[in-house]
Amino acid sequence: MGSVHAIQAVLNDMVARRFGRIVAVASTAGLKGYAYVSAYSATKHAVVGLVRSLALETATTGVTVNAVCPGYTDTDMVRESAARIASKTGRPADEAVAAMVRNNPLGRLIRPDEVAEAVLYLCSPAAAAVTGTTMTIAGGEI
């Protein structure tokens, strides 16, 4: 609901100004799903659906609505997940991270600045005709 509430807080003013950029942060889990995190995947699928529907509703208003869908990113959340996996399995945390990026042809975690650059692009004048899309930043995983 965080995305819904944030959008509700800004959308009317953007439409009134006839300009705005909304970029939601979803995940590759919202594009394909992952085992053992079904609730997380469901919420990210919801964000993707919200973005696609809202983009249609705002297409003629000057407001664009998009989502970025990062793969496993070098964040506290991923480090905590790797540590949790390590504590439950006895495997080292770096092996857990290696398993996370196994389906990523780059073979590494995504850097936060790579996600930020995608958001900046979607907010830029160059992306004025980009709406209703999900930009995947996942090293080729999707």
Secondary structure, DSSP 8 states (H G I E B T S, - for coil): -HHHHHHHHHHHHHHHHT-EEEEEE--GGGTT--TT-HHHHHHHHHHHHHHHHHHHHTTTTTEEEEEEEE-SBSSHHHHHHHHHHHHHH---HHHHHHHHTTT-TT-S-B-HHHHHHHHHHHHSGGGTT--S-EEEESTT--
